[in-house]
Amino acid sequence: MRKTPYVIAISLALTACQPSHPEDASASATDAASDAKAPVQTGMTTPEAAPAPGLSPADAEALGILSAINRFEIDAARQARDHDLPDDVETFADTMEREHMDNETTIARIGKPRASEKSEAQNASGQAQLLSLQAHTDDYAQAYVAAMTRGHAETLETLDAVLIPSVTTAAVKTHLLMTRDAVAMHLKMAKSLKP
């Protein structure tokens, strides 16, 4: 199919809407992180919406699933800080919030995540886990570390078995591979905690 000047002009206009300075996107992520009670806005589209130009539906869906995972990690870290935690667990929670917020910023630069049954199921699972964690009082730190260990192990499996093999766009694949490395490091960190 041959692109007409009109299609090229629209593509250029859409590209111009992206932040031209990475600091702008980072600043908005930092602003969101500063309000510990604010929900994370991932910019997911509805399941019927088309992915951003250049992203296949599978790529946009993979970003949607990853965004749902990020949302849980960020919300869990914020919830954890409302509890009395050992210093190393609190530092870990701070790291989880910051790094998963950074991941969300990168997703926004790549393209718009697409909501799907899988991303909605991931969201529902995250919300259920948050409720379960909140029920812990005296053993919250242990429950949080166990949830982080289990969650990062499950995320590695999802990245390896579902997300990475399903994508076709180089930028999405590269981001998922880099995310996989970070998740493996998070898992190692969680396993080393002794709350």
N, C-alpha and C positions, 0 to 999 in steps of 0.2 A: 504494500500500500504506500502511495506517495503522499508525503506531507505537503499540505498547501501552506502558503504564507500565513493564512489565518490560524491554522493549527499551531504553527511554530510561534506566532505572536502570543497565542494563549499560553503555550508552554513557558515562554519567557516571562510572561506576566505572573504566572503561578510561581516560578522560580524566584522572582523578585519579592514575593511575599514572605519568603524564608528570611529569618534573621541574618543580616549581613555580618554581624559581629557575634562570635560565640559568647562574648561576655553578656550580651543582651539576653540570650537564652539562659545562661547560668544565673544571671541576676533574678530572672523570674522564678527559677527553681529555688534559689536561696530565699526569696521572699516567701514562697510557699512553705519552705522548710521552717521558717522562723515562727510560723503560727502552728504550734504543735497540735492544735485541735482541728485544724482545717483539713478537710478531706483532700486527697491527692487528686488533681485533675489530670487525667491522662489523655483527654481529647479523643476518646473512642467515638467512632461513628456508629450508626445503627447498622444492623446486619445487612440491610438492603442497600446501603450506601456503597458507592464504588471506591476502591482504594485510590490513593494519590497517584498521579501520573507516574508511570514507570514501575509501579509495584503491581505484581500479580495479586490476585485474590489470596493465594496461599501465603505470599509474603506479608500482606497486610494482616491476615489472620494470625500468622506467627508472631508478629509484633503485638497484636491484641492479647494473645496468651501471655507473652512475656510482660506486657504492661500490667496485666492482672496479677502476675506473680510479684512484680515490683510493688504494686499497691499494697499487697498483704505484708511484704517485708517492711515497708515504710510505716504502715499503721501499727504493726506489731512492735516496732522499735519505739514508736511514740507511746504506745501503751506501756511498754516495759519501763520507760523513764518515769512513769507515774507511780512506780513501786520502788521499794527500798532494795537496791541491787548492790552486789559487790562491785568494786571499782572496775574489775576486768570485764564483767558482764555489761556494765553501763557503757564502757568504752566500745565494746562490741556492738551494742545497740546503736550508739552514735554512728559508728562506721556503717552499719547496715542502712540506716536512714540516708546518710550522705551518699553512699555509693549507689543505692537503688534510685535515689533522686537523680543522680548523674546519668544513670542508665535511661531514665525517662526523658531527660533532656536530649540524649543522643537519639532515642527513638523519634522524638519530635522533629529532629533534623533530617532523619532518613525518610519519614513518611508518616501518614496517618494510620494508626492501628485500626483494625476492623474488629468490631464485636462479632462473636460467633457463639454457637452453642458451647464450644470448648472454652472460650474465654469467660463466658458467663458461668460455666460450671466451676472454673478456677476462682472466679470472684466469690461465688457462693461458698466454696470450700474455705477460702481465706476468711470470710466473715464468720463461718462456723468455728474456725480455729481461734479467732479473736475472742469469741464468746467463751469458748472452752478455757482459754488462757485467763480470761478475766475472773473466772470462778476460783482460781488459785489465789490464796492469800499468803500463808506462811511459806509456801514452797514455790512462789511465783518464779524466782530466778531459775530454779531447776526445771520448771515446766517450760519456761521461755527457751532455755538452752536446748532442751529436748525437742521442742517444736522447730527450732532453727536447724538443728542437726538433721532431723527427719525431712524438713522442707527443702533444704539445700540438696540433700541426696535425691529427693524426688525431682527437683528441678534439673539436676544433672541428667537423670534418666529421660525427662521430657525433652531436654535439649538434644540429647544424643539420638533418641528413638523417633521423635516426632518433628521437632522444630527445624533443626539443622538439615535433615534430609529433605524437608518439604519446600525449602525456599529456592528461588532461582536468581534473585537479584544479588549481585556481588556485594553491594553495601550492606544488605540485610544479612547475608551469610557471614560476612566479616564481623558484623556486630554480634551475631549469635556466637561465633567462635570466641570472640573476646569476652563475651558474657560468660561463656562456659568456663574459661580460665578463672574469671573472678569468682564464680559460684564455687568452683573447686577450692579456691583459696578460702572462701567464707566457710565452707564445710570443714576444712582443716582447722580454722580458727574456732568454730563452734565445738568441735570435738576436743579441743585443748582446754576448754573452760571447765573449771571445777567449782560450780557455785555451792 
